[in-house]
Amino acid sequence: MKLRRRGHPAAIPTELTVLRHAARTAAIQSALALAAMLVMVGAVLYVVDSHIQRHQIDDQLSQVVATVNDIDDPPPGMAIGIAEHGRIAVSAHAPAPTATLVTGPTGYRDVRAGDVEYRALVVDHSGRRIAVLLDLTPWQEGRQRLVAALLAAELAGLAAAAGVAVVLSRRAIRPLAAALTLQRRFVADASHELRAPLTVLHTRAQLLARRTDLDEDLTTQLHGMVADTRALADVVDDLLLAASAQHEPDRRERVDLFELCHQVRESVAAQAESRGITIEVTTASPTAQLVVDGVRPALRRAVFALLDNALNHEQPGGTVTVRIARAAAEVSVTVADTGTGLDPCDAERLFLRFAHGDGHSAGTRAHGIGLALVREIVDAHDGRITVDGAPGHGATFTLHLPAADR
């Protein structure tokens, strides 16, 4: 996905959105393929019909020339001209080119008189030069009716193809959507089952690390185990929250995002201070209601993930800005850093599970769940997330959530 430059953030699609887009694309492509095939068939029919008509016209002209004796009573839609012994005679109501044709070369040709087109045959027969002209108007009208019928058939076929393609594509994505639902349930169940033993393991590691009768190397390893179990617990919590946030509407409450952002700032203040990074929380709408209806722990985790991501990419001495604003029926939370920035090509990939970008200034290992969790939470709250940035110019992530009093 091509990300636009600063000032023009790009929205990140969800898995379900991608599935629906793929279904629509497949339906459109199927309909266009069938339409192209119908156009080809129609073109072939038109060419074949035109070729057959031309042969029929030429045969009719040759038959009349072989049997004509005079200019009286020409067949309907025809005109006759005869040149004999220097004299030229034409039938009644013959078009102007008739007299010219009998003095010209022999053979078939197309001529026009006013708005009427004629097919003509000029031959030398029995010492005379004979020209027979056929009015092509009836043939042209028949060809126009054929074109109209082909066009109507193509439109009907295109509409039918589009309808069938839409139905089939929807049926095709239903198993995929069901698979996504089953995946979420599995992740939720597995995370729930993993949480308890991880908590026990973390507690035991902490108790062992506090013992004073252990040597220094073993104590160091135990402290590392405590940190690892804490990281694993965070991953499990993220997975559990990502799987369950969409299915807990009963836990929704009114959440003041300005207050929530201050709480998140306080929770990471020590980490930021140790690295010399300043965190600023501001609002562009000091008198507005910055309240949304949502699950407080989920929203807190989303803001925390964005702030943690900004800290991990910010350089020592830099500044991370958290800005809350109100615009119409929407409350936005923007987390911007001045760090390493992001590659526009990585914008969509960063929101996939277990994917992460480069440029971690903190030297920490990314698990690739935080930003995916953010998108899950935002989707569960009927919101959207946009990303802006460029390599070397920082990154900006903005949550857009419906206001509680919209």
VOGU-3710 file (C-alpha; in Angstrom, 3 decimals, decimal comma):
1> mklrrrghpa> 0,000/0,000/0,000  1,360/3,378/-0,887  1,297/5,733/2,073  0,815/9,415/1,449  3,103/12,018/2,933  2,559/13,968/6,118  -0,790/15,707/6,229  -2,518/12,980/4,207  -2,784/9,920/6,462  -3,760/6,597/5,022
11> aipteltvlr> -6,393/4,331/6,550  -5,486/0,734/7,380  -7,899/-1,964/6,153  -8,995/-4,854/8,374  -8,941/-8,555/7,513  -12,714/-8,564/6,996  -12,445/-5,438/4,849  -9,765/-7,139/2,773  -12,007/-10,182/2,331  -14,944/-8,056/1,252
21> haartaaiqs> -12,745/-6,068/-1,097  -11,422/-9,308/-2,584  -14,987/-10,569/-3,041  -16,039/-7,357/-4,778  -12,930/-7,440/-6,951  -13,613/-11,050/-7,934  -17,234/-10,188/-8,756  -16,218/-7,200/-10,857  -13,496/-9,148/-12,655  -15,882/-12,032/-13,397
31> alalaamlvm> -18,528/-9,647/-14,718  -15,980/-7,804/-16,860  -14,591/-11,079/-18,219  -18,074/-12,231/-19,191  -18,829/-8,813/-20,673  -15,646/-8,972/-22,748  -16,604/-12,443/-23,948  -20,087/-11,247/-24,877  -18,588/-8,299/-26,742  -16,322/-10,654/-28,674
41> vgavlyvvds> -19,218/-12,949/-29,518  -21,329/-9,977/-30,584  -18,498/-8,617/-32,740  -18,069/-12,005/-34,432  -21,821/-12,260/-35,069  -21,871/-8,749/-36,496  -18,931/-9,418/-38,819  -20,385/-12,746/-39,984  -23,820/-11,193/-40,565  -22,295/-8,292/-42,502
51> hiqrhqiddq> -20,299/-10,727/-44,634  -23,382/-12,827/-45,376  -25,401/-9,714/-46,243  -22,720/-8,521/-48,639  -22,750/-11,869/-50,458  -26,542/-11,839/-50,668  -26,523/-8,302/-52,074  -23,868/-9,149/-54,651  -25,731/-12,310/-55,679  -28,964/-10,355/-56,066
61> lsqvvatvnd> -27,232/-7,726/-58,222  -25,598/-10,347/-60,465  -28,955/-12,127/-60,972  -30,692/-8,888/-61,984  -27,878/-7,934/-64,385  -28,070/-11,348/-66,066  -31,814/-11,040/-66,725  -32,391/-7,325/-67,352  -33,554/-6,322/-70,847  -34,589/-2,713/-70,378
71> iddpppgmai> -34,902/0,015/-67,792  -38,624/-0,440/-67,243  -39,967/-1,881/-64,007  -36,766/-2,453/-62,031  -37,077/-4,700/-58,953  -38,097/-2,942/-55,731  -35,287/-0,898/-54,212  -33,233/-1,028/-57,417  -32,319/1,323/-60,234  -31,060/0,399/-63,710
81> giaehgriav> -28,939/2,248/-66,210  -28,081/1,062/-69,747  -25,569/2,491/-72,216  -25,982/1,297/-75,837  -24,664/2,799/-79,062  -23,639/5,985/-77,226  -27,048/6,484/-75,677  -27,657/6,321/-71,911  -31,007/5,432/-70,400  -31,863/5,159/-66,701
91> sahapaptat> -34,943/3,894/-64,902  -37,447/6,186/-63,252  -36,410/7,614/-59,895  -32,847/6,379/-60,393  -30,266/8,228/-58,253  -27,898/10,698/-59,910  -24,823/8,405/-59,900  -26,600/5,907/-62,175  -25,772/7,751/-65,424  -22,167/8,167/-64,331
101> lvtgptgyrd> -21,766/4,489/-63,434  -22,686/3,214/-66,926  -19,794/5,216/-68,377  -17,325/4,087/-65,752  -15,390/0,873/-65,162  -17,100/-2,440/-64,549  -17,348/-4,281/-61,240  -18,891/-3,873/-57,783  -18,712/-0,613/-55,879  -20,448/1,411/-53,172
111> vragdveyra> -21,910/4,792/-54,036  -23,838/7,423/-52,143  -26,605/9,697/-53,308  -27,491/12,232/-50,621  -28,109/10,308/-47,405  -28,720/6,981/-49,141  -26,049/4,382/-49,756  -26,189/2,035/-52,762  -24,381/-1,099/-53,815  -23,779/-1,097/-57,580
121> lvvdhsgrri> -22,698/-3,628/-60,214  -21,571/-2,555/-63,672  -21,053/-5,192/-66,409  -20,846/-5,444/-70,186  -23,587/-7,765/-71,432  -24,824/-8,439/-74,995  -23,089/-5,371/-76,390  -24,491/-3,107/-73,710  -23,113/-1,697/-70,471  -25,548/-2,267/-67,678
131> avlldltpwq> -25,458/-0,719/-64,191  -27,732/-1,971/-61,419  -27,975/-0,151/-58,084  -29,514/-1,543/-54,893  -30,733/0,700/-52,031  -28,979/-0,510/-48,856  -31,363/1,212/-46,427  -33,362/-1,962/-45,530  -30,153/-3,898/-45,032  -28,706/-1,165/-42,825
141> egrqrlvaal> -31,871/-1,054/-40,733  -31,653/-4,799/-40,223  -28,031/-4,427/-39,168  -28,993/-1,724/-36,674  -31,663/-3,986/-35,206  -29,030/-6,710/-34,836  -26,687/-4,292/-33,032  -29,509/-3,190/-30,710  -30,380/-6,816/-29,955  -26,731/-7,665/-29,262
151> laaelaglaa> -26,370/-4,629/-27,010  -29,502/-5,533/-25,054  -28,288/-9,124/-24,718  -24,870/-7,947/-23,492  -26,398/-5,596/-20,917  -28,716/-8,326/-19,672  -25,844/-10,800/-19,591  -23,627/-8,316/-17,752  -26,317/-7,648/-15,141  -26,929/-11,367/-14,684
161> aagvavvlsr> -23,201/-12,075/-14,493  -22,690/-9,329/-11,919  -25,532/-10,676/-9,797  -24,282/-14,250/-9,974  -20,705/-13,148/-9,284  -21,778/-11,146/-6,217  -23,778/-14,078/-4,839  -20,968/-16,553/-5,457  -18,303/-14,251/-4,031  -20,349/-13,713/-0,872
171> rairplaaal> -20,770/-17,438/-0,502  -17,044/-17,842/-1,082  -16,026/-15,482/1,727  -18,490/-16,887/4,253  -16,197/-19,824/5,121  -13,274/-17,407/5,386  -15,216/-15,100/7,701  -16,256/-18,124/9,752  -12,624/-19,213/9,864  -11,618/-15,788/11,182
181> tlqrrfvada> -14,278/-16,082/13,890  -13,066/-19,554/14,836  -9,506/-18,264/14,876  -10,459/-15,509/17,315  -12,216/-18,001/19,546  -9,237/-20,334/19,475  -6,857/-17,485/20,305  -9,111/-16,394/23,149  -9,400/-19,926/24,556  -5,697/-20,680/24,148
191> shelrapltv> -4,666/-17,354/25,681  -7,009/-17,878/28,588  -5,571/-21,326/29,250  -1,983/-20,037/28,982  -2,518/-17,102/31,313  -2,814/-19,162/34,519  0,368/-21,278/34,132  2,317/-18,211/32,988  1,208/-16,335/36,085  2,324/-19,214/38,302
201> lhtraqllar> 5,665/-19,457/36,476  6,188/-15,706/36,770  5,432/-15,772/40,497  7,795/-18,686/41,134  10,562/-16,972/39,177  10,064/-13,811/41,245  10,226/-15,755/44,508  13,408/-17,499/43,440  15,014/-14,232/42,288  14,391/-12,699/45,747
211> rtdldedltt> 16,369/-15,357/47,560  19,637/-14,073/48,945  21,452/-17,385/49,172  21,917/-17,710/45,417  25,061/-16,779/43,517  25,125/-13,711/41,303  24,982/-15,538/37,945  21,951/-17,565/38,964  20,231/-14,444/40,285  20,869/-12,702/36,968
221> qlhgmvadtr> 19,376/-15,634/35,068  16,343/-15,652/37,341  15,773/-11,938/36,798  15,953/-12,615/33,064  13,392/-15,380/33,475  11,108/-12,977/35,335  11,386/-10,467/32,474  10,727/-13,174/29,879  7,659/-14,499/31,687  6,365/-10,933/32,018
231> aladvvddll> 6,843/-10,445/28,264  5,057/-13,728/27,534  2,203/-12,692/29,814  1,921/-9,389/27,954  1,738/-11,250/24,635  -0,984/-13,559/25,970  -2,930/-10,599/27,353  -2,676/-8,855/23,992  -3,943/-11,918/22,151  -6,780/-12,386/24,618
241> laasaqhepd> -7,801/-8,751/24,408  -7,606/-8,792/20,594  -9,850/-11,846/20,464  -12,378/-10,720/23,067  -12,665/-6,935/22,680  -15,225/-7,264/19,898  -17,459/-9,531/21,962  -17,807/-7,583/25,201  -20,350/-4,802/24,531  -21,675/-5,153/28,074
251> rrervdlfel> -18,360/-3,812/29,438  -18,684/-0,515/27,600  -18,730/2,696/29,584  -18,096/6,393/29,085  -14,341/6,899/28,806  -12,651/10,311/28,932  -9,793/9,939/26,464  -7,941/12,986/27,773  -7,863/11,515/31,268  -7,033/8,057/29,880
261> chqvresvaa> -4,055/9,401/27,915  -2,700/11,089/31,059  -2,967/7,779/32,916  -1,092/5,964/30,170  1,557/8,688/30,171  2,098/8,211/33,900  2,512/4,455/33,431  5,374/4,898/30,946  6,878/8,054/32,466  9,713/6,188/34,187
271> qaesrgitie> 10,648/4,343/30,978  10,623/7,578/28,966  12,617/9,471/31,587  15,308/6,778/31,711  15,881/7,287/28,014  15,662/11,069/28,069  12,433/11,196/26,069  9,746/13,791/26,781  6,055/12,868/26,559  3,583/15,690/26,045
281> vttasptaql> -0,188/15,259/26,335  -2,152/18,122/24,799  -5,612/18,798/23,492  -6,739/20,870/20,541  -10,271/21,041/21,983  -9,956/22,067/25,669  -13,660/22,891/26,058  -15,043/19,918/24,126  -16,275/16,600/25,480  -13,494/14,113/24,719
291> vvdgvrpalr> -15,585/11,144/25,801  -16,332/7,899/23,946  -18,349/4,785/24,712  -15,983/1,862/24,972  -14,217/-0,833/26,960  -11,775/1,091/29,156  -9,059/-1,625/29,437  -9,081/-2,136/25,684  -8,830/1,578/24,916  -6,086/1,962/27,496
301> ravfalldna> -4,166/-0,918/25,908  -4,554/0,646/22,453  -3,162/4,009/23,576  -0,439/2,242/25,555  0,580/0,202/22,492  0,866/3,331/20,322  2,817/5,194/22,991  5,094/2,209/23,587  5,662/1,920/19,831  6,561/5,627/19,650
311> lnheqpggtv> 9,011/5,319/22,566  10,681/2,311/20,954  11,315/4,316/17,776  12,149/7,682/19,344  15,754/8,780/19,741  17,095/9,763/23,182  16,309/13,418/23,808  13,330/13,355/21,474  9,681/14,161/22,108  6,550/12,058/21,791
321> tvriaraaae> 3,331/14,050/21,535  -0,104/12,717/22,422  -2,833/15,017/21,129  -6,554/14,559/21,771  -9,054/16,484/19,646  -12,749/16,647/18,912  -14,080/17,111/15,374  -17,846/16,926/14,819  -18,991/13,490/16,057  -15,505/12,071/16,367
331> vsvtvadtgt> -12,768/12,089/19,003  -9,217/11,508/17,836  -6,049/10,503/19,683  -2,828/11,232/17,807  0,515/9,794/18,910  3,415/11,391/17,036  7,143/10,888/17,432  10,185/12,491/15,847  12,177/9,295/15,587  13,215/6,932/12,823
341> gldpcdaerl> 9,930/7,163/10,947  8,509/4,388/8,834  8,718/3,134/5,301  5,467/3,878/3,447  5,530/0,329/2,063  5,412/-1,085/5,606  2,314/0,813/6,746  -0,235/-1,923/6,112  2,098/-4,781/7,019  2,776/-3,290/10,467
351> flrfahgdgh> -0,855/-3,938/11,418  -0,599/-7,647/10,684  -0,026/-9,991/13,584  3,596/-10,860/14,329  4,899/-8,308/11,838  7,081/-5,408/12,899  9,238/-2,780/11,300  12,867/-1,902/11,764  14,411/1,047/13,527  13,796/0,179/17,194
361> sagtrahgig> 15,950/2,714/18,963  15,395/1,023/22,319  17,025/-2,174/21,151  14,007/-4,205/22,274  12,539/-7,119/20,386  9,113/-6,458/18,922  6,528/-9,210/19,214  4,445/-7,769/16,378  1,130/-7,889/18,246  0,740/-4,367/19,623
371> lalvreivda> -0,295/-2,562/16,435  -2,448/-5,497/15,321  -4,171/-5,275/18,698  -4,700/-1,544/18,237  -6,522/-2,154/14,972  -8,650/-4,895/16,536  -9,670/-2,578/19,366  -10,438/0,329/17,045  -12,550/-1,907/14,796  -14,445/-3,194/17,829
381> hdgritvdga> -15,273/0,421/18,734  -16,498/1,275/15,204  -13,517/3,539/14,674  -10,584/3,726/12,318  -6,850/4,279/12,469  -4,693/6,322/10,115  -0,938/6,382/9,674  1,327/9,121/8,432  5,075/9,409/8,204  8,230/9,058/6,173
391> pghgatftlh> 11,673/7,503/6,787  13,716/9,757/9,046  10,792/12,109/9,736  8,954/10,303/12,521  5,578/8,586/12,454  2,066/9,627/13,420  -0,698/7,196/14,397  -4,206/8,571/14,897  -7,190/6,790/16,438  -10,581/8,077/15,284
401> lpaadr> -13,428/7,002/17,564  -17,132/7,956/17,621  -17,902/10,490/20,340  -20,215/9,385/23,137  -22,626/12,297/22,536  -22,646/12,078/18,739
//
